[in-house]
């Protein structure tokens, strides 16, 4: 059975996919992995759009600076953050964490102050501020995909306004990344990595 270590070592950014369809149950298993990811204050701001139709995939590829391999993937998951909850104050579970003693009261107060500052921001500034939460959820999907022999590729090089226009989304939705998904049609050797001693700060 594939271990987490195996998945981390086996993962590659796949840009060539077979045409075989991906079972919906496998796609939903990836979404479930994302759902279980950690997030600041347990806000869970991630939202996902599952795309299979060719016309929409073509539009997404064009919105990602014409990276047309995206359109060749059987599935593209559009990974987003919903910023509305931060403005309305409905996303944070920090008070609940404080009540059960999981977070110290002083930390609860600091985080609540930060959340109040976020509420004062322009809505266009909030998405990048909370994108790391969605990034964690995406990586959960990327690693879970290996359980089904599926390949993925993070796509952050995109024009957000064009992606939002495809779906008619308003400013409450911030597009974090595209995640093409399918069975790999290429075998990639590991890329060179920095030695571990070079990434540990003194």
C-alpha positions, 0 to 999 in steps of 0.5 A: 500500500502506498504510504504518505512518504511514497506519495510525496516521493512519487508525485510529479507535475504531469502535463500529458494525460491519457484520454481515459475518464476518471471515475467520479468516486475518485474525484470525490475522494480527492475533494474529501481529502481537501475537505479534511485539510487544516485551515486558519481558525477552521475557516475552511474557505476552499471551494471547488469547481469540477470541469469535464466538458471540453469547451470549458476546459478549452476556455480555462486553458486559454485563461491560463495563458494558453497552456493547452495541455490543461484542456487535454486533461480529462478533468480540471478542478478549479480551486478557489477561496470564498472570501465572503465569510471573512467579510461577514465574520461567519468563517472563523471558528476561533472562539469555539477553539478557545472555548474547548481550550485548544487555543489560549485566550490571548491567542484567540484575542490576537486572531480576532483582532487580525480578522477584524483587520481583514474585514476592513480590507478591500475585497480584492486584498482578502483572497491572496491573504487567505490563499495559503489555506486553499493551497494546503487543501490542494496539496491534500488532493495532489497526494491523494491522487496518487492512491488512484494512479492519477497525475496532477499539475498545479497551475497558478499562472492564470488570469483570474478575471478570465477564469471568473468570467467563464463561470460568472463568479463575483468578487467573493470568489478568489481563484487560487489555482487550476488542477488538471487531473488524469492518468499520466501519459508520461513518466518523469524522473525526479527533478534535482532537489537542493540538499537538505542541509541547504534548506535549514536555516542557522 
